[in-house]
Amino acid sequence: MAKSTTRKPLVGNNVSHSMRHTKRRQNLNMQTKTINGKQITKSNREWKALNKAA
């Protein structure tokens, strides 16, 4: 199951009420679907774009 996307997670800071900054990540919404017997992993945004084009 290989990743077939070039997109990366967003990186930023969690900011608490006391204004402490700690690193956080927003991961992609990766979805795995089976097409023609192969499992393909793409982000949800890419699947939506493919469905819209079809």
TAZI-V414101 format. One record per pair of residues at least 6 apart in sequence whose ideal C-beta (glycine too) atoms are under 6 Angstrom apart, sorted by the first residue. I is the first residue (numbers start at 0). J is the second residue. Records with the same first field share a line. If there is no record, write none. Layout:
I->J + J
This chain:
0->38 + 40
2->40
3->39 + 41
4->41 + 42
6->27 + 42
8->24 + 26
9->25
10->24
11->23
12->20
13->21 + 23
14->20
27->42
28->42 + 43
29->40 + 42
30->43 + 46
31->38 + 40
32->39
